[in-house]
Amino acid sequence: MSVLAAPRPRLQIGPIALQSPVVLAPMAGVTNVAFRTLCRELELARAGSVSGLYVCEMVTARALVERHPVTMHMTTFAPDESPRSLQLYTIDPDTTFAAAKMIADEGLADHIDMNFGCPVPKVTRRGGGAALPFKRRLFGQIVGAAVAATENTGIPVTVKFRIGIDDAHHTHLDAGRIAAEEGAAAVALHARTAAQRYSGTADWEQIALLKQHVTTVPVLGNGDIFDADDALAMMAATGCDGVVIGRGCLGRPWLFAELSAAFSGTTPATPPTLGQVAAIMRRHGDLLAAHFGEEKGMRDMRKHIAWYLHGFPAGADLRRALALVKTRAELDALLDQLDPDVPF
């Protein structure tokens, strides 16, 4: 794995100073407090510090304002989690203002990220998600509402979006400019269109163009970062100020430790053996059970198990049993059947 010859300057997002330019992308059903805690613990244990930004999974502004119990539970942060980062999905300025003001007034988070990158057709067909920046005026009003609601609170607002709706409708350069003009503290680009969803190859050249176009706030890049070499390559190729890590960390929550080492110019820890991965899975199961209760926590754990075991030898019967795990005790018993000495 490559490392920088000299440590990378830290990333500044408004008043928040990060020791590395690495951000965990908010992912629905994944980046809850259990997963974020696990990533932070592994970075601390394997790299010696917690250096980046770990963003909570997305919540909708309307559900937050209406205090839906499930949404309020999604905003849970660990007692030692700092900065606390929350992503909002929203489609109108008034609800955006109310949600951002609620976050500020009640101290729910230290940073607000705004999601304009959702590619799901049922969302984009209604003009939301990745389609919303096509409505330039509305997009600016929404970003401006969040910034106005958090004025003088020390809570920076950042904006994440895609290249555009499709290859014929690029919006990212206008979106970056408008967001910066409305007071966003940073912008992040997933270098795919909504039509691509997660297929094909991320177009890093568009990140470079956005960086050239937006010069007053940090520009972060997202797309096809699966290891530290990818992150270093993206920053070298595009000149972006930071990287946003999404699917690359699924089943590999220790990736942030590797990124921390790469950006600090130090040698990363040896990748975990299957036995060490099993220990990480046990810890993940504990954290999910604490957050959701054992039954729901183990249901949530099932998808993570498939990601953890990708590329490792495990018999079909064992994989099937793990895919149906119901209790922590059952998880422990099944993980005991893995060969602990298999290397990553």
Number of C-alpha atoms within 10 A of each C-alpha: 10 16 20 13 11 11 16 17 13 18 21 18 19 17 12 17 15 18 20 24 25 25 22 22 24 25 15 11 13 21 22 24 23 23 22 25 20 18 24 22 18 21 24 17 14 20 23 13 16 22 23 25 26 29 23 30 22 24 22 17 25 20 17 22 19 11 12 12 10 11 18 15 14 20 20 17 21 11 7 8 15 16 17 21 23 25 26 24 20 24 21 17 18 15 20 27 24 18 24 27 21 18 21 21 13 9 12 18 22 19 27 27 26 26 25 26 28 19 24 15 16 10 14 19 13 11 15 24 26 30 28 27 28 19 13 13 11 15 22 20 19 22 26 22 24 29 26 16 20 21 15 10 13 13 24 23 29 26 25 27 29 29 26 28 25 17 13 8 12 16 23 29 20 16 29 27 19 21 28 23 16 19 20 27 26 24 28 30 29 26 24 28 27 24 16 16 17 16 9 9 11 19 16 23 13 20 29 21 15 27 25 14 15 22 12 13 22 21 27 29 31 26 24 23 21 16 17 22 15 17 25 19 14 25 19 12 13 20 18 23 24 25 26 24 25 20 16 16 19 21 19 21 23 25 22 28 26 26 28 30 25 26 24 21 16 17 14 19 13 10 15 18 16 21 18 16 22 23 17 20 22 18 15 24 27 18 22 23 21 12 17 15 12 18 15 14 22 26 19 19 26 19 16 20 21 16 13 20 18 12 9 14 12 13 10 9 9 13 16 11 14 21 17 14 21 19 16 17 11 15 22 16 11 16 20 13 11 17 15 16 11 13 14 14
